[in-house]
Amino acid sequence: MAQLDVILPLEPTGALPVVRSLEIADLKDVLKKGLQDFWAMPTHVIFLCGIYPIVGLLLFRVTFAYDLFPLLYPLAAGFALVGPFAAIGLYELSRRRELGLDTSWWHVNDIVHSPSLGPIVGLGLVLLAIFGIWIAVAHGLYLATFGDQRLTSVPSFVETVLTTPAGHNLIILGNATGFLFALTAASISVISFPLLLDRNVGFATAVLTSLRVVLKNPVAMAAWFLIVAAGLLIGSLALFVGLAIVFPVLGHSTWHLYRKAVEPQSGPRPEYHPRPRRTRYAADFPSSLFAPFSDTPEEELRDRDRPDRREG
């Protein structure tokens, strides 16, 4: 079959996507399929997800360099809030593999051709805002608990948190508050990003569909959120390096979770035909750097009459 992308979705029909019921057994199946995608495309996903542990290590370094270690746990835990957005490339690779298309890593860039690019970016910004609010709230809880007390080292901070009543209160309040932030971010995004990538449904429809999936399947989705949290925790233990494996497996699995949770849209999907890249000639340098990326019909005819020009 032709190796053309079909990222251009069907036009919205005005009806909300049909949501299915999920069982715990479905989660095992999506994890199995996610692992199969990982083994089928290990080089690509490690390339894509290497950024995730690297950013985690940088946050770790900055936290200690500027004596912000009280925020290390909120940063590490809250970093997962933007995970669904960071995994958008993994959803695309799984989508292409499902359709039998080429899964070379550069096809991740085809996302920019999606008519849903605006809602995808918008939802990503919402997750970043939730992450920022969580860090501010976590810092506020720390100040409310310990006031101006300065903890100058990691051992003293850990000892104070684990052995004092104030520290116990911080653990309880912090984790309870973090749970609410994580539940909110996960509920609005777990299905939204794959749906936006697959169909042109719009921001509100995608978020509403994700919430409907969570509300219709509270037990299965709670189990899925626990699986994701446990996986990210395990992957973070060895200085975030394990995330290079855990994160892509979870990302691919999320695409298959979307396929399980939302009824496919009937009807053919139109193919997306990218505009051809403009022919570049050495004699046109440097003006060619500022020319459009594709030829107009007149330019194509002109180029055909210039066989003596060498490509740059």
ABEGO torsion letter per residue (X at the ends): XBABBAABBBBBAGBBBBBBBBBAAAAAAAAAAAAAAAAAAAAAAAAAAAAAAAAAAAAAAAAAAAGAAAAAAAAAAAAAAAAAAAAAAAAAAAAAAAAGBBABAAAAAAAAABAAAAAAAAAAAAAAAAAAAAAAAAAAAAAAAAEABBBABAAAAAAAAAABAAAAAAAAAAAAAAAAAAAAAAAAAAAAAAAAAABBAEAAAAAAAAAAAAAABAAAAAAAAAAAAAAAAAAAABGGAAAAAAAAAAAAAAAAAAAAABBBBBEBBBBBBBBBBBBBBAAAOAAAAABBABBBAAAAAAAAABAABBBX
